[in-house]
Amino acid sequence: MARRAYLSGGMEYATDEGRDWRSEMQSWLEGELGCTVFNPNVESDRLLGTEYRGIDFRELKKQDIARYRTIVERLVTIDCGEIARRTDFVVVYWDDSAQRGAGTKGELTMAHFFKKPVYMVTAVPLDAIPGWVLGCVSRVFGDFGSLKEFLRLQYDRPTGKQA
């Protein structure tokens, strides 16, 4: 059975909600390693597009905080359940947007609690990353190329087995 990866990182404060790096990483994981991928951008779009059509989700935070919180609670529940029950490993892109938000920190804590490896890509100096976050991370990489080299060695494509 194929391994399942979860793509964690800033959304609320990220440019285009972090779609670029997630899309590229998802394509690579699926194509090169045969992984299945949980991409929060895709899942959020699916929920908002089917159940909350026509709503400007980010504007809702200013206009109707109660309704906004209800939607966010659903997203948190989906993401936590994914990490707890279906994820084999987490890829996290740690940048200023992740540092500013809260979801990434929560996802890493969930992954740690459920003993899922967390592979961090960051250019942020390690001493500027909260200790709690570093305590949840299995390995740190300075760029996506280094992470990909590691993942190629770590995970065998045909079986999805850890090497």
Order of alpha helices (4+ residues) and beta strands (2+ residues): beta-alpha-beta-alpha-alpha-alpha-beta-alpha-alpha-beta-alpha-beta-alpha
